[in-house]
């Protein structure tokens, strides 16, 4: 024997309340499917690998607490600059005023 | 656009301008996704007045292009290549091949039968 429609409606109502669904027997378009969708933003934003701790960060924390670190690359660079200066191949002196830069151009 | 771009990048892997741009778009999309979904809800809800829905449509259409998910492109994490990127590894086909042959991808081996 088929149950009356009102009973089925009641059942559907209780079902919706228990499972926290939207009770909508007239099947109106209420846009609830948009609310049901999950946000995709966090998954998309996690595509590229993020920056992790670098040697420079370590140096920074060390220098903040008063410790000294040794960076071989930086040391080599400074040494090379010193050698270049001795050979007279260092960087030219910075022109501070407009007149100085103009005179430098004229020499050519 | 440049006003969305972070002054200091938080990217760790391969970086080029196109990767930075795509990363920016992803972050902007994540930031504005709730707004977009709210507007879409208003647009899809037929019980709301037509005027409100039309206004929501206009507002959604006038949002910046970077807040759209269609602007996002999957790029190779190791080389920035936008084509034939294997999603499960986030690598372009050639980077995938090189890393797989070098044994850097666990569980991947060259097929042979």
gemmi code that builds the backbone of each chain (N, CA, C; Angstrom):
import gemmi

chains = {
    "A": [
        ("UNK", (0.855, -1.210, 0.000), (0.000, 0.000, 0.000), (0.877, 1.241, 0.000)),
        ("UNK", (0.576, 2.147, -0.878), (1.398, 3.354, -0.985), (1.043, 4.320, 0.132)),
        ("UNK", (2.061, 4.980, 0.688), (1.838, 5.966, 1.747), (1.314, 7.256, 1.128)),
        ("UNK", (0.500, 8.026, 1.869), (-0.001, 9.298, 1.312), (1.148, 10.295, 1.123)),
        ("UNK", (0.930, 11.214, 0.219), (1.977, 12.162, -0.180), (2.434, 13.017, 0.994)),
        ("UNK", (1.451, 13.403, 1.844), (1.807, 14.266, 2.978), (2.761, 13.556, 3.926)),
        ("UNK", (2.576, 12.242, 4.075), (3.459, 11.466, 4.953), (4.879, 11.435, 4.364)),
        ("UNK", (4.948, 11.235, 3.066), (6.257, 11.210, 2.400), (6.961, 12.564, 2.543)),
        ("UNK", (6.154, 13.618, 2.434), (6.699, 14.975, 2.577), (7.288, 15.170, 3.974)),
        ("UNK", (6.534, 14.687, 4.983), (7.010, 14.780, 6.361), (8.326, 14.029, 6.526)),
        ("UNK", (8.360, 12.849, 5.923), (9.581, 12.034, 6.001), (10.773, 12.788, 5.397)),
        ("UNK", (10.500, 13.378, 4.232), (11.577, 14.124, 3.550), (12.042, 15.298, 4.413)),
        ("UNK", (11.081, 15.934, 5.078), (11.395, 17.080, 5.930), (12.309, 16.670, 7.077)),
        ("UNK", (11.937, 15.550, 7.721), (12.735, 15.057, 8.852), (14.125, 14.669, 8.365)),
        ("UNK", (14.138, 14.016, 7.206), (15.415, 13.601, 6.612), (16.329, 14.818, 6.406)),
        ("UNK", (15.765, 15.871, 5.852), (16.541, 17.077, 5.571), (17.043, 17.692, 6.857)),
        ("UNK", (16.191, 17.654, 7.923), (16.610, 18.259, 9.182), (17.772, 17.478, 9.787)),
        ("UNK", (17.666, 16.136, 9.717), (18.695, 15.298, 10.335), (20.023, 15.466, 9.603)),
        ("UNK", (19.983, 15.429, 8.287), (21.232, 15.495, 7.507), (21.585, 16.921, 7.117)),
        ("UNK", (20.904, 17.882, 7.734), (21.108, 19.317, 7.480), (21.173, 19.621, 5.988)),
        ("UNK", (20.108, 19.195, 5.299), (19.948, 19.537, 3.883), (18.872, 20.604, 3.761)),
        ("UNK", (18.750, 21.162, 2.604), (17.745, 22.193, 2.370), (16.447, 21.538, 1.914)),
        ("UNK", (15.368, 21.764, 2.690), (14.071, 21.169, 2.335), (13.398, 22.039, 1.279)),
        ("UNK", (13.209, 21.465, 0.106), (12.726, 22.269, -1.024), (11.826, 21.404, -1.904)),
        ("UNK", (10.585, 21.101, -1.427), (9.723, 20.178, -2.181), (9.241, 20.753, -3.502)),
        ("UNK", (9.194, 22.097, -3.616), (8.720, 22.680, -4.887), (9.823, 22.703, -5.940)),
        ("UNK", (11.026, 22.272, -5.540), (12.188, 22.236, -6.439), (12.487, 23.597, -7.046)),
        ("UNK", (12.440, 24.603, -6.184), (12.822, 25.943, -6.638), (14.333, 25.998, -6.772)),
        ("UNK", (14.806, 26.869, -7.650), (16.247, 27.040, -7.814), (16.714, 28.109, -6.838)),
        ("UNK", (17.253, 27.641, -5.723), (17.637, 28.558, -4.658), (19.152, 28.772, -4.589)),
        ("UNK", (19.856, 28.203, -5.519), (21.301, 28.428, -5.560), (22.070, 27.702, -4.474)),
        ("UNK", (21.434, 26.697, -3.858), (22.133, 26.007, -2.775), (23.304, 25.165, -3.266)),
        ("UNK", (23.301, 24.853, -4.527), (24.430, 24.073, -5.045), (25.724, 24.891, -5.001)),
        ("UNK", (25.579, 26.221, -5.066), (26.771, 27.073, -4.946), (27.316, 26.991, -3.525)),
        ("UNK", (26.375, 27.004, -2.549), (26.823, 26.964, -1.155), (27.428, 25.619, -0.806)),
        ("UNK", (26.989, 24.580, -1.518), (27.508, 23.243, -1.223), (28.920, 23.050, -1.768)),
        ("UNK", (29.289, 23.838, -2.770), (30.608, 23.667, -3.382), (31.707, 24.003, -2.383)),
        ("UNK", (32.803, 23.264, -2.465), (33.941, 23.561, -1.595), (34.801, 24.634, -2.242)),
        ("UNK", (35.551, 25.343, -1.412), (36.431, 26.388, -1.933), (37.668, 25.734, -2.545)),
        ("UNK", (38.009, 26.165, -3.746), (39.153, 25.576, -4.456), (40.413, 26.401, -4.274)),
        ("UNK", (40.256, 27.595, -3.717), (41.378, 28.535, -3.616), (42.604, 27.979, -2.902)),
        ("UNK", (42.444, 27.438, -1.684), (43.632, 26.951, -0.961), (44.391, 25.878, -1.738)),
        ("UNK", (43.650, 24.971, -2.415), (44.323, 23.918, -3.189), (45.077, 24.516, -4.370)),
        ("UNK", (44.475, 25.502, -5.032), (45.129, 26.120, -6.195), (46.351, 26.929, -5.765)),
        ("UNK", (46.218, 27.627, -4.639), (47.322, 28.492, -4.200), (48.515, 27.681, -3.716)),
        ("UNK", (48.316, 26.379, -3.464), (49.416, 25.549, -2.949), (50.167, 24.841, -4.068)),
        ("UNK", (50.019, 25.299, -5.305), (50.657, 24.615, -6.443), (52.176, 24.728, -6.396)),
        ("UNK", (52.682, 25.937, -6.254), (54.133, 26.149, -6.305), (54.751, 25.937, -4.922)),
        ("UNK", (55.975, 25.374, -4.871), (56.632, 25.194, -3.572), (56.989, 26.537, -2.956)),
        ("UNK", (56.829, 26.630, -1.651), (57.112, 27.889, -0.956), (58.550, 27.908, -0.457)),
        ("UNK", (58.965, 29.108, -0.122), (60.327, 29.312, 0.364), (60.510, 28.619, 1.718)),
        ("UNK", (61.631, 27.953, 1.865), (61.947, 27.357, 3.168), (63.107, 28.136, 3.788)),
        ("UNK", (63.640, 27.655, 4.878), (64.726, 28.373, 5.564), (65.982, 28.311, 4.701)),
        ("UNK", (66.622, 29.444, 4.495), (67.828, 29.512, 3.682), (69.032, 29.837, 4.572)),
        ("UNK", (70.214, 29.748, 3.963), (71.440, 30.047, 4.706), (71.444, 31.496, 5.157)),
        ("UNK", (70.897, 32.355, 4.331), (70.859, 33.778, 4.658), (69.995, 34.030, 5.905)),
        ("UNK", (68.877, 33.270, 6.010), (68.031, 33.402, 7.206), (68.811, 33.004, 8.454)),
        ("UNK", (69.568, 31.904, 8.306), (70.382, 31.427, 9.433), (71.383, 32.501, 9.842)),
        ("UNK", (72.040, 33.095, 8.833), (73.005, 34.154, 9.103), (72.354, 35.322, 9.829)),
        ("UNK", (71.155, 35.651, 9.381), (70.454, 36.792, 9.954), (70.144, 36.552, 11.426)),
        ("UNK", (69.641, 35.355, 11.721), (69.311, 35.047, 13.112), (70.575, 35.011, 13.961)),
        ("UNK", (71.681, 34.507, 13.376), (72.945, 34.453, 14.114), (73.439, 35.857, 14.423)),
        ("UNK", (73.401, 36.733, 13.405), (73.931, 38.082, 13.598), (73.063, 38.853, 14.596)),
        ("UNK", (71.787, 38.512, 14.656), (70.905, 39.207, 15.591), (71.256, 38.834, 17.033)),
        ("UNK", (71.662, 37.579, 17.213), (72.010, 37.151, 18.571), (73.502, 37.350, 18.860)),
        ("UNK", (74.204, 38.097, 17.981), (75.588, 38.447, 18.258), (76.615, 37.427, 17.831)),
        ("UNK", (76.215, 36.383, 17.128), (77.167, 35.375, 16.665), (77.650, 35.740, 15.265)),
        ("UNK", (78.860, 35.331, 14.938), (79.380, 35.589, 13.598), (79.357, 34.295, 12.787)),
        ("UNK", (79.063, 34.425, 11.497), (79.040, 33.263, 10.603), (80.046, 33.485, 9.495)),
        ("UNK", (80.428, 32.396, 8.870), (81.379, 32.477, 7.767), (80.689, 32.040, 6.481)),
        ("UNK", (80.610, 32.954, 5.517), (80.016, 32.645, 4.221), (81.155, 32.604, 3.205)),
        ("UNK", (81.462, 31.394, 2.741), (82.619, 31.225, 1.867), (82.441, 31.993, 0.555)),
        ("UNK", (81.242, 31.952, 0.024), (80.970, 32.618, -1.249), (81.201, 34.124, -1.121)),
        ("UNK", (80.647, 34.707, -0.054), (80.774, 36.150, 0.173), (82.245, 36.525, 0.392)),
        ("UNK", (82.961, 35.661, 1.128), (84.383, 35.896, 1.404), (85.188, 35.913, 0.101)),
        ("UNK", (84.896, 34.940, -0.757), (85.572, 34.864, -2.062), (85.320, 36.125, -2.875)),
        ("UNK", (84.086, 36.580, -2.844), (83.697, 37.750, -3.628), (84.483, 38.976, -3.162)),
        ("UNK", (84.530, 39.173, -1.838), (85.227, 40.344, -1.310), (86.724, 40.283, -1.625)),
        ("UNK", (87.268, 39.069, -1.578), (88.682, 38.894, -1.888), (88.946, 39.266, -3.348)),
        ("UNK", (88.061, 38.815, -4.233), (88.207, 39.121, -5.654), (88.142, 40.620, -5.891)),
        ("UNK", (87.302, 41.305, -5.132), (87.186, 42.761, -5.274), (88.491, 43.431, -4.850)),
        ("UNK", (89.057, 42.952, -3.768), (90.326, 43.512, -3.293), (91.423, 43.337, -4.349)),
        ("UNK", (91.458, 42.130, -4.930), (92.467, 41.851, -5.968), (92.271, 42.787, -7.154)),
        ("UNK", (91.019, 42.977, -7.561), (90.719, 43.847, -8.702), (91.134, 45.284, -8.407)),
        ("UNK", (90.923, 45.721, -7.172), (91.300, 47.082, -6.781), (92.814, 47.272, -6.872)),
        ("UNK", (93.551, 46.259, -6.411), (95.010, 46.336, -6.461), (95.497, 46.437, -7.905)),
        ("UNK", (94.782, 45.768, -8.802), (95.160, 45.825, -10.213), (94.622, 47.080, -10.895)),
        ("UNK", (93.924, 47.908, -10.123), (93.355, 49.116, -10.701), (92.117, 48.856, -11.534)),
        ("UNK", (91.440, 47.736, -11.243), (90.240, 47.377, -12.006), (88.977, 47.462, -11.152)),
        ("UNK", (89.067, 48.225, -10.069), (87.899, 48.355, -9.197), (86.817, 49.203, -9.833)),
        ("UNK", (85.709, 49.317, -9.129), (84.601, 50.102, -9.703), (84.953, 51.587, -9.645)),
        ("UNK", (84.482, 52.387, -10.616), (84.776, 53.818, -10.601), (84.066, 54.506, -9.445)),
        ("UNK", (84.622, 55.660, -9.056), (84.036, 56.389, -7.942), (82.670, 56.935, -8.341)),
        ("UNK", (81.754, 56.868, -7.376), (80.386, 57.315, -7.650), (80.363, 58.825, -7.843)),
        ("UNK", (79.703, 59.257, -8.942), (79.562, 60.697, -9.192), (78.395, 61.218, -8.370)),
        ("UNK", (78.721, 62.150, -7.458), (77.688, 62.633, -6.537), (76.913, 63.824, -7.095)),
        ("UNK", (77.588, 64.645, -7.905), (76.912, 65.844, -8.419), (76.805, 65.782, -9.943)),
        ("UNK", (75.927, 66.624, -10.475), (75.710, 66.662, -11.926), (76.963, 67.149, -12.637)),
        ("UNK", (77.676, 68.135, -12.035), (78.874, 68.696, -12.657), (79.956, 67.629, -12.816)),
        ("UNK", (80.094, 66.796, -11.786), (81.112, 65.747, -11.831), (80.850, 64.772, -12.982)),
        ("UNK", (79.592, 64.373, -13.123), (79.266, 63.393, -14.158), (79.464, 64.000, -15.555)),
        ("UNK", (79.207, 65.304, -15.661), (79.377, 65.973, -16.945), (80.853, 66.022, -17.348)),
        ("UNK", (81.693, 66.350, -16.381), (83.121, 66.436, -16.672), (83.668, 65.072, -17.046)),
        ("UNK", (83.111, 64.018, -16.419), (83.558, 62.654, -16.743), (83.235, 62.308, -18.186)),
        ("UNK", (82.110, 62.799, -18.665), (81.712, 62.524, -20.040), (82.617, 63.251, -21.048)),
        ("UNK", (82.992, 64.484, -20.683), (83.782, 65.318, -21.587), (85.156, 64.711, -21.870)),
        ("UNK", (85.698, 64.044, -20.846), (87.037, 63.487, -20.952), (87.154, 62.536, -22.143)),
        ("UNK", (86.065, 61.874, -22.437), (86.057, 60.951, -23.554), (86.236, 61.741, -24.834)),
    ],
    "B": [
        ("UNK", (47.949, 41.743, -12.144), (48.408, 43.129, -12.207), (49.384, 43.414, -11.091)),
        ("UNK", (50.146, 44.489, -11.288), (51.269, 44.701, -10.380), (50.808, 45.027, -8.964)),
        ("UNK", (49.617, 45.613, -8.821), (49.224, 45.957, -7.451), (48.838, 44.734, -6.636)),
        ("UNK", (48.615, 43.598, -7.293), (48.348, 42.359, -6.564), (49.635, 41.654, -6.165)),
        ("UNK", (50.719, 41.932, -6.926), (51.940, 41.168, -6.729), (52.585, 41.505, -5.382)),
        ("UNK", (53.036, 40.474, -4.687), (53.690, 40.682, -3.392), (55.053, 41.315, -3.615)),
        ("UNK", (55.447, 42.205, -2.703), (56.733, 42.890, -2.832), (57.876, 41.893, -2.629)),
        ("UNK", (57.685, 41.001, -1.673), (58.678, 39.949, -1.436), (58.008, 38.623, -1.758)),
        ("UNK", (58.595, 37.897, -2.716), (57.980, 36.643, -3.153), (58.253, 35.539, -2.145)),
        ("UNK", (57.264, 34.643, -1.989), (57.431, 33.517, -1.081), (57.640, 32.209, -1.855)),
        ("UNK", (58.031, 32.332, -3.130), (58.244, 31.138, -3.942), (59.598, 30.519, -3.609)),
        ("UNK", (59.635, 29.179, -3.634), (60.870, 28.502, -3.260), (61.570, 27.797, -4.400)),
        ("UNK", (60.811, 27.363, -5.397), (61.406, 26.569, -6.468), (61.904, 27.425, -7.607)),
        ("UNK", (61.658, 26.960, -8.836), (62.042, 27.707, -10.034), (61.191, 28.972, -10.115)),
        ("UNK", (61.849, 30.102, -10.393), (61.116, 31.370, -10.472), (61.436, 32.056, -11.782)),
        ("UNK", (60.414, 32.443, -12.519), (60.563, 33.408, -13.602), (59.325, 34.308, -13.580)),
        ("UNK", (59.288, 35.376, -14.367), (58.172, 36.316, -14.260), (56.814, 35.668, -14.475)),
        ("UNK", (56.762, 34.685, -15.361), (55.468, 34.044, -15.640), (55.007, 33.190, -14.471)),
        ("UNK", (55.952, 32.569, -13.795), (55.606, 31.792, -12.599), (55.115, 32.728, -11.502)),
        ("UNK", (55.791, 33.854, -11.346), (55.385, 34.834, -10.336), (53.977, 35.328, -10.630)),
        ("UNK", (53.709, 35.588, -11.907), (52.389, 36.077, -12.297), (51.320, 35.041, -11.989)),
        ("UNK", (51.590, 33.788, -12.348), (50.601, 32.738, -12.108), (50.386, 32.537, -10.607)),
        ("UNK", (51.466, 32.592, -9.849), (51.368, 32.439, -8.394), (50.516, 33.566, -7.807)),
        ("UNK", (50.731, 34.775, -8.305), (49.939, 35.922, -7.847), (48.465, 35.705, -8.147)),
        ("UNK", (48.168, 35.223, -9.362), (46.780, 34.985, -9.738), (46.139, 33.956, -8.818)),
        ("UNK", (46.891, 32.912, -8.497), (46.354, 31.870, -7.623), (46.001, 32.440, -6.257)),
        ("UNK", (46.899, 33.262, -5.732), (46.655, 33.809, -4.393), (45.479, 34.790, -4.410)),
        ("UNK", (45.384, 35.586, -5.473), (44.280, 36.544, -5.575), (42.960, 35.796, -5.703)),
        ("UNK", (42.970, 34.714, -6.491), (41.748, 33.923, -6.628), (41.317, 33.347, -5.282)),
        ("UNK", (42.275, 32.804, -4.534), (41.957, 32.226, -3.223), (41.387, 33.287, -2.285)),
        ("UNK", (41.910, 34.489, -2.412), (41.460, 35.567, -1.531), (40.027, 35.992, -1.840)),
        ("UNK", (39.692, 36.050, -3.134), (38.389, 36.584, -3.530), (37.353, 35.510, -3.807)),
        ("UNK", (37.713, 34.235, -3.617), (36.771, 33.172, -3.956), (35.468, 33.261, -3.153)),
        ("UNK", (35.490, 33.502, -1.830), (34.228, 33.618, -1.094), (33.316, 34.704, -1.658)),
        ("UNK", (33.886, 35.846, -2.038), (33.081, 36.934, -2.614), (32.411, 36.479, -3.899)),
        ("UNK", (33.199, 35.829, -4.721), (32.662, 35.369, -6.010), (31.544, 34.355, -5.792)),
        ("UNK", (31.752, 33.440, -4.849), (30.745, 32.417, -4.603), (29.472, 33.057, -4.038)),
        ("UNK", (29.619, 34.062, -3.191), (28.445, 34.748, -2.647), (27.644, 35.398, -3.767)),
        ("UNK", (28.351, 36.054, -4.686), (27.662, 36.696, -5.818), (27.002, 35.641, -6.699)),
        ("UNK", (27.681, 34.530, -6.904), (27.106, 33.462, -7.730), (25.863, 32.890, -7.078)),
        ("UNK", (25.880, 32.801, -5.740), (24.705, 32.318, -5.030), (23.525, 33.250, -5.270)),
        ("UNK", (23.763, 34.539, -5.165), (22.695, 35.525, -5.374), (22.166, 35.416, -6.804)),
        ("UNK", (23.066, 35.214, -7.756), (22.651, 35.139, -9.152), (21.810, 33.887, -9.394)),
        ("UNK", (22.195, 32.780, -8.782), (21.506, 31.519, -9.035), (20.201, 31.388, -8.250)),
        ("UNK", (19.999, 32.225, -7.227), (18.819, 32.089, -6.383), (17.635, 32.786, -7.037)),
        ("UNK", (16.684, 31.993, -7.546), (15.556, 32.579, -8.280), (14.519, 33.199, -7.354)),
        ("UNK", (14.639, 32.969, -6.032), (13.650, 33.547, -5.116), (13.981, 35.005, -4.782)),
        ("UNK", (15.152, 35.468, -5.162), (15.516, 36.866, -4.910), (14.972, 37.750, -6.032)),
        ("UNK", (14.769, 39.048, -5.744), (14.248, 39.930, -6.797), (15.203, 40.030, -7.989)),
        ("UNK", (14.618, 40.209, -9.136), (15.383, 40.218, -10.380), (16.439, 41.314, -10.391)),
        ("UNK", (16.064, 42.446, -9.770), (16.971, 43.593, -9.762), (18.251, 43.265, -8.995)),
        ("UNK", (18.078, 42.628, -7.843), (19.242, 42.263, -7.008), (20.140, 41.302, -7.765)),
        ("UNK", (19.514, 40.358, -8.455), (20.300, 39.356, -9.175), (21.076, 40.004, -10.325)),
        ("UNK", (20.420, 40.932, -11.005), (21.100, 41.614, -12.117), (22.279, 42.429, -11.607)),
        ("UNK", (22.073, 43.070, -10.438), (23.166, 43.852, -9.854), (24.343, 42.947, -9.489)),
        ("UNK", (24.004, 41.780, -8.949), (25.069, 40.831, -8.589), (25.819, 40.375, -9.827)),
        ("UNK", (25.090, 40.181, -10.903), (25.724, 39.792, -12.177), (26.728, 40.847, -12.624)),
        ("UNK", (26.275, 42.100, -12.543), (27.159, 43.193, -12.967), (28.387, 43.269, -12.075)),
        ("UNK", (28.144, 43.094, -10.784), (29.254, 43.185, -9.827), (30.270, 42.073, -10.082)),
        ("UNK", (29.761, 40.864, -10.362), (30.656, 39.735, -10.623), (31.453, 39.974, -11.905)),
        ("UNK", (30.769, 40.524, -12.904), (31.444, 40.772, -14.181), (32.479, 41.873, -14.066)),
        ("UNK", (32.264, 42.796, -13.100), (33.203, 43.919, -12.985), (34.381, 43.599, -12.066)),
        ("UNK", (34.409, 42.403, -11.502), (35.556, 42.049, -10.656), (36.798, 41.877, -11.522)),
        ("UNK", (37.961, 42.041, -10.887), (39.214, 41.991, -11.631), (39.449, 40.608, -12.220)),
        ("UNK", (40.119, 40.578, -13.368), (40.366, 39.308, -14.059), (41.161, 38.343, -13.184)),
        ("UNK", (42.043, 38.875, -12.331), (42.885, 37.999, -11.501), (42.081, 37.242, -10.450)),
        ("UNK", (40.834, 37.666, -10.176), (40.015, 36.949, -9.194), (39.281, 35.775, -9.827)),
        ("UNK", (39.552, 35.521, -11.107), (38.874, 34.459, -11.845), (39.739, 33.199, -11.848)),
        ("UNK", (39.107, 32.062, -11.688), (39.903, 30.824, -11.631), (40.389, 30.412, -13.016)),
        ("UNK", (39.742, 30.919, -14.070), (40.153, 30.532, -15.417), (41.482, 31.160, -15.813)),
        ("UNK", (41.954, 32.131, -15.011), (43.227, 32.780, -15.305), (44.408, 31.921, -14.872)),
        ("UNK", (44.118, 30.954, -14.012), (45.188, 30.134, -13.444), (45.596, 29.069, -14.445)),
        ("UNK", (46.915, 28.907, -14.587), (47.450, 27.907, -15.504), (48.440, 27.031, -14.750)),
        ("UNK", (48.308, 25.735, -14.920), (49.248, 24.843, -14.251), (50.588, 24.900, -14.963)),
        ("UNK", (51.622, 25.274, -14.206), (52.958, 25.393, -14.784), (53.903, 24.404, -14.110)),
        ("UNK", (54.949, 24.052, -14.838), (55.952, 23.133, -14.303), (56.660, 23.801, -13.121)),
        ("UNK", (56.727, 23.067, -12.021), (57.332, 23.605, -10.807), (58.848, 23.730, -10.967)),
        ("UNK", (59.425, 22.878, -11.826), (60.884, 22.848, -11.964), (61.388, 23.687, -13.131)),
        ("UNK", (60.511, 24.088, -14.055), (61.000, 24.821, -15.210), (60.073, 25.920, -15.702)),
        ("UNK", (58.881, 26.026, -15.124), (57.934, 27.067, -15.508), (57.231, 26.847, -16.825)),
        ("UNK", (57.401, 25.666, -17.421), (56.786, 25.391, -18.725), (55.273, 25.209, -18.549)),
        ("UNK", (54.457, 25.861, -19.415), (53.012, 25.766, -19.221), (52.342, 24.603, -19.955)),
        ("UNK", (53.092, 23.911, -20.779), (52.466, 22.879, -21.611), (52.835, 21.488, -21.138)),
        ("UNK", (51.884, 20.578, -21.342), (52.040, 19.150, -21.022), (52.659, 18.974, -19.642)),
        ("UNK", (51.975, 19.570, -18.666), (52.388, 19.441, -17.272), (51.637, 18.269, -16.665)),
        ("UNK", (52.374, 17.339, -16.092), (51.753, 16.177, -15.458), (51.291, 16.604, -14.075)),
        ("UNK", (49.972, 16.578, -13.886), (49.390, 17.203, -12.708), (49.832, 16.522, -11.413)),
        ("UNK", (49.932, 15.194, -11.452), (50.255, 14.465, -10.229), (51.649, 14.820, -9.718)),
        ("UNK", (52.546, 15.212, -10.610), (53.917, 15.543, -10.211), (54.206, 17.032, -10.345)),
        ("UNK", (53.295, 17.770, -10.949), (53.442, 19.213, -11.188), (54.676, 19.504, -12.031)),
        ("UNK", (55.026, 18.599, -12.913), (56.223, 18.761, -13.733), (55.849, 18.713, -15.205)),
        ("UNK", (56.616, 19.454, -16.008), (56.493, 19.350, -17.448), (57.007, 18.001, -17.905)),
        ("UNK", (56.702, 17.618, -19.146), (57.008, 16.255, -19.573), (58.502, 15.960, -19.546)),
        ("UNK", (59.310, 16.973, -19.925), (60.744, 16.698, -19.989), (61.362, 16.664, -18.595)),
        ("UNK", (60.939, 17.600, -17.743), (61.424, 17.577, -16.363), (61.016, 16.276, -15.693)),
        ("UNK", (59.801, 15.827, -15.994), (59.334, 14.557, -15.426), (60.239, 13.427, -15.870)),
        ("UNK", (60.573, 13.415, -17.146), (61.414, 12.340, -17.693), (62.791, 12.345, -17.039)),
        ("UNK", (63.388, 13.565, -16.958), (64.727, 13.660, -16.385), (64.731, 13.202, -14.927)),
        ("UNK", (63.753, 13.682, -14.159), (63.726, 13.341, -12.734), (63.386, 11.870, -12.530)),
        ("UNK", (62.507, 11.337, -13.388), (62.142, 9.928, -13.256), (63.343, 9.042, -13.571)),
        ("UNK", (64.086, 9.386, -14.611), (65.250, 8.576, -14.976), (66.344, 8.693, -13.917)),
        ("UNK", (66.390, 9.859, -13.244), (67.382, 10.033, -12.183), (66.932, 9.387, -10.877)),
        ("UNK", (65.729, 8.830, -10.879), (65.238, 8.145, -9.680), (64.780, 9.078, -8.589)),
        ("UNK", (64.422, 10.325, -8.949), (63.995, 11.284, -7.928), (62.508, 11.220, -7.648)),
        ("UNK", (61.758, 10.479, -8.468), (60.313, 10.363, -8.255), (60.022, 8.954, -7.739)),
        ("UNK", (59.634, 8.837, -6.477), (59.412, 7.512, -5.925), (58.278, 6.789, -6.646)),
        ("UNK", (58.504, 5.523, -6.953), (57.457, 4.707, -7.557), (57.358, 4.828, -9.055)),
        ("UNK", (58.177, 5.686, -9.671), (58.114, 5.848, -11.125), (59.295, 5.110, -11.740)),
        ("UNK", (59.011, 4.250, -12.705), (60.102, 3.565, -13.406), (59.744, 3.451, -14.869)),
        ("UNK", (60.767, 3.304, -15.670), (60.577, 3.246, -17.115), (59.911, 1.931, -17.469)),
        ("UNK", (58.874, 2.027, -18.302), (58.141, 0.824, -18.694), (59.005, -0.039, -19.599)),
        ("UNK", (58.918, -1.345, -19.368), (59.676, -2.274, -20.201), (59.003, -3.634, -20.123)),
        ("UNK", (58.650, -4.198, -21.266), (58.007, -5.524, -21.245), (58.312, -6.268, -22.506)),
    ],
}
model = gemmi.Model(1)
for chain_id, residues in chains.items():
    chain = gemmi.Chain(chain_id)
    for i, (resn, *xyz) in enumerate(residues, 1):
        res = gemmi.Residue()
        res.name, res.seqid = resn, gemmi.SeqId(i, " ")
        for name, pos in zip(("N", "CA", "C"), xyz):
            atom = gemmi.Atom()
            atom.name, atom.element = name, gemmi.Element(name[0])
            atom.pos, atom.b_iso = gemmi.Position(*pos), 0.0
            res.add_atom(atom)
        chain.add_residue(res)
    model.add_chain(chain)
structure = gemmi.Structure()
structure.add_model(model)
structure.setup_entities()
